[in-house]
């Protein structure tokens, strides 16, 4: 029972940290974009942020799923472009 709880906690932390990484990448891309310029947010940036900030090594599809989720929440369709849907 304890092992299952520990595994579940690891999965939750990993998922949460991937979502946080996507949020960080979106926010940073928005800060860096010039006025009137599209904001470009990449899956590679999410995997890089996850590794740098949380020591996570995420597969592309896992990072893309997190980015797609946060992309929708942050209304990125209005001002962002991403490779997370390809």
LOKOL-295407 format. One record per residue (C-alpha): residue number from 0; x, y, z. Coordinates in Angstrom, 1 decimal. Layout:
N
+------+--------+--------+--------+
: resi :      X :      Y :      Z :
+------+--------+--------+--------+
:  NUM :      X :      Y :      Z :
...
+------+--------+--------+--------+
// end
This chain:
86
+------+--------+--------+--------+
: resi :      X :      Y :      Z :
+------+--------+--------+--------+
:    0 :    0.0 :    0.0 :    0.0 :
:    1 :    2.8 :    2.4 :    0.9 :
:    2 :    4.6 :    1.7 :   -2.3 :
:    3 :    1.5 :    2.5 :   -4.4 :
:    4 :    1.1 :    5.8 :   -2.6 :
:    5 :    4.7 :    6.7 :   -3.2 :
:    6 :    4.3 :    5.8 :   -6.9 :
:    7 :    1.2 :    7.9 :   -7.2 :
:    8 :    2.9 :   10.8 :   -5.5 :
:    9 :    5.8 :   10.6 :   -7.9 :
:   10 :    3.4 :   10.6 :  -10.9 :
:   11 :    1.5 :   13.6 :   -9.5 :
:   12 :    4.7 :   15.5 :   -8.9 :
:   13 :    6.0 :   14.7 :  -12.4 :
:   14 :    2.8 :   15.8 :  -14.0 :
:   15 :    2.6 :   19.0 :  -11.9 :
:   16 :    6.2 :   19.9 :  -12.7 :
:   17 :    5.7 :   19.4 :  -16.4 :
:   18 :    2.7 :   21.7 :  -16.3 :
:   19 :    4.7 :   24.2 :  -14.3 :
:   20 :    7.5 :   24.0 :  -16.9 :
:   21 :    5.0 :   24.7 :  -19.7 :
:   22 :    3.6 :   27.7 :  -17.8 :
:   23 :    7.2 :   29.0 :  -17.3 :
:   24 :    8.0 :   28.6 :  -21.0 :
:   25 :    4.7 :   30.4 :  -22.1 :
:   26 :    5.3 :   33.3 :  -19.7 :
:   27 :    9.0 :   33.7 :  -20.7 :
:   28 :    8.1 :   33.6 :  -24.4 :
:   29 :    5.4 :   36.2 :  -23.9 :
:   30 :    7.9 :   38.4 :  -22.1 :
:   31 :   10.5 :   38.1 :  -24.8 :
:   32 :    8.2 :   38.6 :  -27.8 :
:   33 :    8.3 :   42.1 :  -29.3 :
:   34 :    5.0 :   44.0 :  -29.6 :
:   35 :    2.9 :   42.6 :  -32.4 :
:   36 :    5.2 :   39.6 :  -32.9 :
:   37 :    3.8 :   36.1 :  -32.4 :
:   38 :    4.8 :   34.3 :  -29.3 :
:   39 :    6.6 :   31.0 :  -30.1 :
:   40 :    6.4 :   28.3 :  -27.5 :
:   41 :    8.1 :   24.9 :  -28.3 :
:   42 :    8.0 :   21.5 :  -26.8 :
:   43 :   11.8 :   21.5 :  -26.7 :
:   44 :   11.7 :   24.6 :  -24.4 :
:   45 :    9.3 :   22.7 :  -22.1 :
:   46 :   11.6 :   19.6 :  -21.9 :
:   47 :   14.5 :   21.9 :  -21.3 :
:   48 :   12.8 :   23.8 :  -18.5 :
:   49 :   11.6 :   20.5 :  -16.9 :
:   50 :   15.2 :   19.3 :  -16.9 :
:   51 :   16.7 :   22.5 :  -15.7 :
:   52 :   14.3 :   23.3 :  -13.0 :
:   53 :   13.1 :   19.9 :  -11.8 :
:   54 :   15.7 :   17.4 :  -13.1 :
:   55 :   13.0 :   15.7 :  -15.2 :
:   56 :   13.8 :   14.0 :  -18.5 :
:   57 :   10.5 :   14.0 :  -20.3 :
:   58 :    9.6 :   12.4 :  -23.6 :
:   59 :    8.5 :   14.7 :  -26.4 :
:   60 :    4.9 :   13.5 :  -26.4 :
:   61 :    4.7 :   13.9 :  -22.6 :
:   62 :    6.0 :   17.4 :  -22.8 :
:   63 :    3.7 :   18.2 :  -25.8 :
:   64 :    0.7 :   17.0 :  -23.8 :
:   65 :    1.5 :   19.3 :  -20.9 :
:   66 :    2.1 :   22.2 :  -23.3 :
:   67 :   -1.2 :   21.6 :  -25.1 :
:   68 :   -3.0 :   21.6 :  -21.8 :
:   69 :   -1.4 :   24.8 :  -20.5 :
:   70 :   -1.7 :   26.4 :  -24.0 :
:   71 :   -5.5 :   26.1 :  -23.8 :
:   72 :   -5.7 :   27.3 :  -20.2 :
:   73 :   -3.5 :   30.4 :  -20.9 :
:   74 :   -5.6 :   31.4 :  -24.1 :
:   75 :   -2.5 :   31.1 :  -26.2 :
:   76 :   -4.4 :   30.7 :  -29.4 :
:   77 :   -4.8 :   34.5 :  -29.3 :
:   78 :   -1.1 :   35.3 :  -29.4 :
:   79 :    1.1 :   32.1 :  -29.5 :
:   80 :    2.3 :   29.6 :  -32.0 :
:   81 :    3.5 :   26.1 :  -30.9 :
:   82 :    4.7 :   22.8 :  -32.3 :
:   83 :    2.8 :   20.9 :  -29.5 :
:   84 :    0.0 :   20.0 :  -31.9 :
:   85 :    2.1 :   18.5 :  -34.7 :
+------+--------+--------+--------+
// end
